[in-house]
Amino acid sequence: MAKIIYTITDEAPMLATYSLLPIVEAYTSTAGVEVETRDISLAGRLAAAFGLQSDDLAELGELAKTPEANIIKLPNISASVPQLKAAIAELQAQGLDIPDYDTASADDKAKIDAVKGSAVNPVLREGNSDRRAPQAVKNYAKAHPHSMGAWSSDSKTNVATMDADDFRHNELSVVLPADDTLTIRLVGADGQTTELKSGLKVLAGEVVDGTVLRAKALDAFLAEQVQRAKDEGVLFSTHLKATMMKVSDPIIFGHVVKAFFPQTFEKYGKDLDAAGLSANNGLGGIFAGLDALPNGAEIKKSFDDELAAGPALAMVNSDKGITNLHVPSDVIVDASMPAMIRTSGHMWNAEGAEQDTLAVIPDSSYAGVYQAVIDDCRANGAFDPTTMGSVPNVGLMAQKAEEYGSHDKTFEIDRDGRVEVVNAAGEVLMGHDVAAGDIWRACQTKDAPIRDWVKLAVTRAKASGEPAIFWLDPERAHDRNVIDLVNKYLADHDTTGLDITIASPVEACKTSIERIRKGQNTISVTGNVLRDYNTDLFPILELGTSAKMLSVVPLMNGGGLFETGAGGSAPKHVQQLVEEDYLRWDSLGEFLALAESLRHLGEFDSNPRAKVLAATLDRATETLLNENKSPARRVGQIDNRGSHFYLALYWAQELSKQAEDAELAAAFAPVSEKLAANEQKIADELLAVQGKPADIGGYYRPDADKAAAVMRPSATFNEVIEGLTK
């Protein structure tokens, strides 16, 4: 029997799975398709790290390398240290023997650190990314446009970024002529040499980079931006990727916190360090630990005084006093910047009002893309969802391509000296002079994924007839090498009649924006980080959310990975469920991914019935959008569970009236009739539970029975679905 692997992840997507998965299992069983689950949640990965449950992520990583892979991957937590600590505390309370992060042994801490940040995606992504807005979603966005804040020509909102001594400006890059083994070493000014990383296997044709962000230059830049925000009367905010870039960006975040409170850290920095209260973890962690210090009240007053004297600070939650600097994982650049641009270039101030903002993105590699969009909105006004075009994406990410700052090749340098990358013959391939506190990182991008990426770009350009632009910066060493390879591999394909070009990210963005305003589409062909950024930036402006994108990863060995969108707002959704028994998470991404998964399975297994399920699911999804049965935002309306009911209804109706498979039509005719006949009763049962607290037994690892009871409250609906498998 053919199998689809459905991943159990975290927060709102995981809770939605309790409602949706029984429907998926029942409907697909009629086509001989078995659906299995694998737990890749943060809690599950922590438990697996200590041998307390199976290592499902490792299993899926191996499966992804096989032709039979068919994996539906929901959004998961890319954990920051505060999230890790919270998850560990919850698991300990549930009886699991997992050590505290701060007091763990070196071996145990290494196990926990392996779970930190973007630990899932690099394992599963054995292919490159094809993300685009399905036509049904695009049509709905045009007919039902989301709100867009008006832009003023005198808006003071801007991006601030470094113009020297950052990762972009210091980058070096080489293409390996043959298989080799590299060593990264720090040759200290004190004469001592330390191996930072040894035994680094690389393949012929692989692009290897090295670069450094200089701490002294970073601190000077940040101090200037704090003063600039105050002088210009705008909010100060910083936008980093402390989840995916789990080593570099929390360190940078700590520099930002210290730059905003220089007097406090000058006077009390040693006290905070001694107490283990790190700026890298944000103000929230520091404030929570001050009560335990004898001078905690004095330190808190110093923070409050500097907060009052400095520029206004952007807020994550004005009502609760949670600032932009409270938690490093609260403000993730790829989600926070588009949201700001969509809202007139505003963020929230301490009074809960909107205000122009200085968005500080220290590394300049991609900051200019956001500035280009801001400049365009300032000149031309907000985008119009009813007329604007699309920017679908083909993203390089296979085999951990361009995993910047998130792994064991990123280091905070502990003493002055020189970092060198040396091959097996002892030759120095790259080197940087460094000072204590600098952040040095290396990056690998294998040749086979680049070849596959170019092939996928040509395939999409042919299939769509749309122009494709490779967003590559000739001023960056890495991109110069990739440009040479792109030109080389494009020659392997027939590109007659195709419009395929290469431009810097800023120029590519400007071209794409110009075409968007004319209602035209432009394929962005990008590296891994820009893939992440662009597939939030443009969908949030165009569709209102990135969760409505179709995300297909054709795996390099023939399998398929089907991703279901972003989960950036998932924590707020869980909070609302617990308080009001109302889950506003939209599972549209899951619907789209499931259809593609079934279509792929139908081809791979020569299963025509799976193809019928896919086609009818697509039609049902379009009906759901047109009938406005997606989740609303407030109690008393359709929530996630209600949208699942209507998907099941419309899917059954489509299956019952299709003519390709008479047996399938006959099987779903009574299901369609029962669901339609009981529509009001089921809607009433789903509505009746709303407006009161819900007990799910945990945030990171809910109690399965409690979560199922909360997410499947309609006995009538459950009986119809369960009848399919009897």
N, C-alpha and C positions, 0 to 999 in steps of 0.2 A: 504494500500500500504506500502510495506517495505521501510524503510528510512536509508540512510547513512548520517551522519552528517559530513560535510566538514568544517574544521576550517579556519577562516580568522585570519592570524597572522601578521607578520611584514616583512618589508624590502623586499628583493628579492623574498622569497617564496610567500609573499602576492601579489606582482606585477605579478608573474607568474600565480597566481590563476585567475587573470583577463582574461588570455588567455586560460588556460587549463580548467577551470570549465565549460564554455559553451559547450565544447566538451564532457566532462564527463556527464553533464546533458542530452545532446542530445542522446548519445549512451545508457546510462542506462535507459532512458525513454522507450526504446523499450523492456525492460524486466520488465516493471512495477515497476521499482525502482525509488523512489523519493530521490533526493539529496537536503538536506537543509544545510544552512550555520549557523555558530555561530561565533561571533566576540570575540576572546580571545586575540586580539592584545594588546600591551601596551597602546595605545591610548584608545582602547575600554574599557580596565579594569580601566583606570583612570576615564573615563567618567562614568562608572558604579559605581565606588566608591562614586561618588557624585550625584547619582540618575539621571544622564543625559542620560542614555540608559539602556537597560535591562542587568542584570548580567548573561551573557551567560556562564561564567566560572562556576558559582555556579550551574546553571542548568545542565551543562555537568557533573559536579562532582556527582550530584545525579543520572543522567542517567547511569554513569559508574558503578553504583552499581546494575544495573538491567540486566536481561538476554538479553533484546532486544538491548542493547547498541551496536552501530556500528559506531565508531568515527575514522575519518582520521585526525590525528594531525600533522600539519606542524610545522617546527621550529619557535619558538617565541623568542622575546628578553627577556632575564633574566636581568632586568634593574639594572644598577649601578646608584648612585645618579646623576652623570652628565647626564646620559641618561634620567632619570626622569625629571630633570630640563628642558632639551631641549624639551621633549615631552609636558610638561606642557606649556612651552612658545608657542609652535606651536598651541596647542589647545586653548589657550587664544586668540591668533591672529585670530583664526577661530570663536571666539565668545563664547566659552564655559567658564562657570564661575567656574574655578578651581583655588584655591589659590596658590601663590608661595610657594615652599617647605620651604624656609628658614624662612619665616614670617608667616607660617600657624599656626593656633591654635593647641593645643595639640591633640584635636580630629581629626582635618583635617590632621595633620601630620601623625597620626596613620593610617588614611585611605590610605594615599599615601604610607606609609611604607609597608602596606599590599600588595601593587602591586610590591614592590621592589624584586629583586633577582629571585630565582627560585620559583615563586608563582603559576605557572600553573601546572607543572608536578606533584607535590605532590597531587594536587586536582584530577587529572584525572587518576592517576596510581593506580587503584584498582586491579592490577594484576602485575605479575612479567614479566621480559623482556626476549624475545627470539630474538637475533639478529645474523644474519649470512649473508654471501655473497651468493646470488642466483647463481646457476650454470652458467646461461647465462652471468652474470656479471664477474664471475671468468674466464670463457672461453675467454671473450673479453679482460680482463686484461692480460692474457697470450699471446694472439695473437697481442695485441697492448699495449705493456708495457709503462707505464709512466716513466718519467725520474727519476733517482735516483743518487744523488751525490756520488762521489767516497769517500771512507774513507781511511785515512792514518793511519798506525800503530803508528805514532808519534803524532797523534791528541791530543791536550791538553784539549779537551772538556770533562767536567765532571759535575756531579750533586753535589751540596753542601747541606747537610741537618743536622739537629741537632742530637746530640747523647745523649741528656739528657734534661729533663725539658720541653719537648714538649708534644703535645696531646697524642702521642703514648706511651711515657714512663710513663706518669702520670695517665693513664687510670685505672679506677675502674669500675666493672660491677657486677650487680646482676640479678638473675632471680626471678621474683615475684612469690611467692607460691600461691597467691590468688589475686582476684580483690582488688584494693586499691586506695587510693588518696594520692598523694605525695605533699610535699612542698619543694621548694628549698629556702634556707635562707642563708643570710650572717650574721654570728655572728662576729661583729666587735671587733677589739682589744680595741676599745673605750668603749666596754660594750653594745653598741646598736645592736639590731638585726633587720634586714630588710628582709622582705619576697620578694625574687626576682621573685618567681613564686609559686602560690598557686592553689589548686584545680586541680592538674594534675592527670587525670584519667588514670589508668593503669589496664591491664587485667592479669589474671592468666597466667603464662608462659611467660610473656613479659620480654624481655631483656632490662634493663635500665642501661645506662652508665653515668659516670661523669668523666671529666678530665679537666686539666688546662694547658695552655701554659704560662710560666712565662716570663713576659716582660723583666726583667733584663737579663735573660739568652738569650732571643731572641736578645736583643740589642747587647750583647757581641758577639754572633754568627755572626750577620750581619756585625759588624765592622770588624771582622776577614775575612769575605768573600770579602768585599770591598778591603781590603789590599791584600788578596790572588790573586784576579783578576788582580790587578795592578802588583804584583810581577811576576805573570805568563805570563803577556802580553796578556791576553784574555779578551773578552768582559764580562762585568757584566750584568746579566739579572736576573729577578725574575719571577717565574711562579706560579701563584695563581689561585684561583677560586672565584674571587670577585663577581661573579654573583650568582652562586648556593649557596655558603657559604657567604651569603650577610651580615651577622653580623661580623663574625670573620675575614674574609680575607681582607676586606677593612681596618680594623684596622692594620693587619699585613703589608699590603701594605704601610700604613702610616709610620710604623716603618722602612720599607726599604728605603723610601724616605728620612727620617730623618738620617738614617745611612749613606746614600750616600752624604748628605750635612750637616754634623754635625756642622760645624762652623756657617753656615747660620742660622740654627735653634737655636743654642746656643745664637746667637747675636740678631736675629730678630723674634724668635719664638713667643714672646708675641705680637709683632705688627701684625703678621699673624693671631694669634688666635683672637685678638681683631677685625680684619677685616673679620673674618669668613672664612679665607682661610686655609682649612684643608689639611694636607699632605695625609690624607686618600683618598681624591679625586684626588690626583696626581698633577704633575707639571703644567699640562694644565690649571687647575682651578686656581692655584696660580698665574701663569703668567698673566692670563686674568684679574686678579683683582689687579695687582700691580699698574696699571696706576692711580688708585683711591687713592693710599697712598702717602702722602707727601714725604716719603723716598723710594718710589717704585723703582726708578731707581737705588738707592744704593743697595737695596735688590736684584734686578735683577743682578747687577754686581757681587754680592757675590755668587749667584747661578752659574753664568757663570765662575767665577774664580775657584770654587770648581769642576765644571764640567771639566774644562781644566786640573786641577791638579790631578784629580782622575783617576781611570781606565777607559778605553774606555767603553762607555755605549751602549748596544744593542739598535737598533732603530726599531721602528714600520714603520716609513716612513722617510728614510734618506733625501729625497728631500725636505720635509716640516719640517725637524728638530723635528719630533715627536719621543720621546724616549720611551724606555721600561717603564719609570716611569711617563709618561704623564697622562694616564687614566687607572684606575684599571681594567676596562673591556676590554682593548685593548689586553692584553696578558693573555689568559685563558689557564691554564696548559694542559688540555686534548687535545687542538688543537695545541698549540704552541710547546710543546715538540716533538710530532711526526713530525711536519714540520721541526724542527731543525735537528732531527735525519735523516730525509729523505734527507736533504741538507748538507750532509757530516759532520753533527755536527756543522754546522755554523749558525750564525745569521748575520744580516747586521750591519755594523758600520756606523759612521757618514759620511764617504766618499762614502757610497753605495757599499762597497766591503764586501765579505764574510769573516768571521773570527771565529776562535775557541772561545768557550763560556763557562763560568762558570754559570751553570743554578742553581739558588738558590731557593730551595723548602724547606722552613723552617721546616715544620712538616715532620717527617720521616716515617709516616704511610705507604706511597706508593712510596716515592722518590726512594727507592732501585730498583723498577721495571724499571725505566728509566735508572738508572745507569747500570743495567744488560744488557739492550739492547745496550747502548753505548759501554760497554766493549766488547760485542760480535761483534759489527761492527768494532771496532778498531782491534780486533784480526782476523776477518774473512772477512772483507769488507762489502760493502752494500748488502742488500738483492736483490734477482733477481725475479722480478714480474712474469717472464715467467715460473719459476719452483717452487716458494715458496708455502707452504701450507697455511692453514687458522687457525684463532683462533676465532671461533664463541663464542658467550657469552650467558649464562643464568644468568640474573642479579636479585638480590633481591632488590625490590623497592616498593612493594605493601604497601598501607596504610602508606605512609610516612616512610617506613623503612630506617633507617640509614641516616636521613636527618641531616647531621652534619653541625653545624655552620651557619644555614641559617634561624633561626626561633626564637621564643620567649623563648627558653631555652639556649640561648647563651648571655653572659654578659661580658662587660668590667668592672672589679671590681674597685670601686671608693675609697676603703680604705683597709688597712691591716685587716686581720681577718681570718675567716675560713668559707668556703662554705660547707653546709651540705644538704644532701637529706634525708628528714624525712618522715616516713609513717604516716598513720592516727592515729596509736597508740602512736606516738611520738618517735619511735625508729629511730636512725640515721643509715641509710643504707650505706651511703658513705660520706666521708668528705675530704676536701683538705685545707691545709693552703694556704692562698693567700696574695698577696701584691697589693697595688694600681697599676692599669695598667695591671694586669694579665687578660687573657681571659679565662673564665671558660664556659664550655658547657656541656649540658646533651643531651642524645639521647635515643630514644625509638625504639624498633623493636618488633612488635607483633608476637605471636606464629603462628597464622594462615598463614601469609605470608611466614614464614620460612618453614612450612610444604609444602606449595604450591611450593615454590622454589625448595625444594628437589625433589618433584614429577616431576616438569618440567625438572630438570636435568636428572633424570632417563629416562623420556620420550624421551628427545633429544638423550641421549646415545643409547637407544634402536633403535630409528628411523635412526640414522646415522651410528651406529656401530663404532663410534669414541671414544677414551678415553675422560673422563671428569675429570677435576681436580678442587676441591674446593680450591680457593685461600684464605687460612685462616692462620693467624699468631699466633702460640702458645705462643708467647711472649706478645701478647696483651690480656688484660682482656676480652674485648668484644668477640674477636675471640675464646678464650678458651671456653666461654659459648656456642657460636654458634657451635663449633666443637662437643661438647657434644650432642647438639640437632640434628645436621646433622647425627651423628652416630645412634642416637635413631630413627630418622625418615627414614633413609635408610633401617632399619630393617623391615619397613612396606611394602617394595617393593621387588619384585623378581628381584634381580640384577645378577642372574646367567649368566655368560658369558660376563658381562659388566666390563669394566676397569674404575672403579671410585675410585679416591684417594683424599687425602687431603695433601696440601703442603703449606708452607709459600709463600706469593706473589713473593718473589725473586726467590725461588727454582722453583715454578710453572712457572714463566716467563722463567727461564733458560731451563727447560724441553720443554716448548712450542716453544722457539726459535730453539732449537736443532732439533725438529721435523719439524718446518717450513722449515729449510734449506734442509731437506730431502724430501720436498714436501708433508708432512703429516699434518693432521688436528688434533687439540686438543681443546676440548670444555673447555672454562674457565667459571667456575661457581663462581661468585663473588658477594660481597656486592654491595651496591648502588654506592659508589664513584668509586670503581674499574670498575664497569659496565660502568660508564661514561668514564673513562680513557681508558679502553681496547677497547671499541667500537669506539674510535678514533685512538688509537695508531696502532693497527694491520691493520685496513682497509686503513689508510693513507699510510702505507708502502706497503700493498699488492695491493690495488686498486687505490691508488692515492688520494682517498677522502673517508670520512666516509658517504657521502651522498648516496653512492651506496649500502648500506647495507639494507637488508630486516629486518624490525623491527616490530615484532608482540608482542602484550601484551595480552595474553589470560586472560581476566578479571575473577576474582575469582568467580563471580556470573553468569558466562556463556557468557557474552558479549565479544566484541572484541575492542581493541584500536590498531590502525595501525599507527605507527609513520614513518615519511618520511625522517629521516636523520638529519644531523647537519646543522646549518646555520651560522657557524663561519665567513665565508667570505662574508656574505650577504651585509654588509655595502659598501664594495668596489664595489659590483655589482650594487647597486643602484646609486652610484656616476657615474659609467660608463654609466648607462642608461640616467641619467639626462644630462650628457655632450655629449653623442654620440648616443642616442637612440638605444642602443645595450645592451641587457640583456644576460649575459653569464651564468646565473643560470641554473643548470642542474636539471630538474624535474624528473630524473630517480627514485628517492626515492618515489615521488608521484605515478608514474606508478606502481611500485612494491607494494606499500601500497594499491592502489585501487584494484589491482587484488586479493590480500588477503582479502580485505574487501568484494568484490563481492563473493569470494569463501565462506567466512564465512556466508554471507547473504543467499547464495544458500542453505547451509546446514540448517541454522536456520529456514528459511521460506519455505523449500522444494521447492525452485525456480530453476528448472533446467536451465532456460534461463540465470539467473545470473551466474551460473557455466560456461556456454558457453562463456559469456562475459569475465569471468576471464581467462579461458584457452586461448582464442584468444588474449586477451590483453598481456598475458605472451609471446605468440609467436610473437606478433607485437613488443614488447619491445626488444626481442632478435634480430629481423630483424633490428630494428633501430640501435642497437649497431653494428651489423655486417656490416651494410651499412654506418657506420660512420656518422650518422645524429644527433649525440649529439651536444650541443652547443660548438662552438669554442670560442676563447678568444678575437678575434679582429674584428673590423668593416670590412665588406665585406664578411663575412662568415655566416654560419648558427648560429643564436642565439636561445634563449629560444623559441621564437615564431615559428621559423622554425622547431625546433625539435617537437613542438606540432603538426604542420601540418603533418610532416612525421609519427608521431605516429597515428594520425587520419587516414591517408592513409593506413598504414600497418594494422591497426586494422580493418578497413572496408574491406580490402582485405581478411584478415583471416576470418572474419565473413561471407563474401559472399561465401567462398569456403568450409566452414565447413559443415559437413553432419548431425550433431546431431539435428539441428533445421532448417527445410526447410523454414519456414516462416521468421525466422531471416535472413537466407541467402538471401532470395528474397528481404527483406527490405534494405539490405546493398549493394546489387549488383549495383543499380544505384549510390549510394553514392561512392562506390569504383571507378566506371567508371568516374564519374564527377571529382573526386579528381585527378585521374590519368591523365585524359585528360587535366586538367588545371594545372598540376604540375609546368610547367615552368612559367605560368602567375602568379600563387600564389607566387612562389619563387621570381619572379621579384618585385611583390608588397611588399613583406616583406623586400626585399633588398633595395628598393627605399627610405625607410624612414631613413635608417641608416646614421650616420655621422654628424648629427646635434643635437643641444640641444633638450631635450624633457621636456615638462611641465606636471608634474603629480599633481601639486597643493599641495604638502606637502610630508614630509618624513615619519613621524609617522602616519599621517592620510591623505593620498592623496585624492584628489577630485575624486569621483567614476567615473564620466563621462570622465574626462581627462585621468585617468589611463586606463579606458577601451578603449578609442580611441587610446592611445599609444600602448597598448598591443594587439589590434585587428585591425591592419592596412590593412588587405587584405579583400576587399569587396567581392571578388570572393569566398574565403574560408568561410567567414562568411555566405554567402548566402547558400552554400551547407549544412553547419552545422545546420543553422536555419530551413532548409527545412525538417529535420528529425522530428521536433516537431510540424510541421503544420498539 
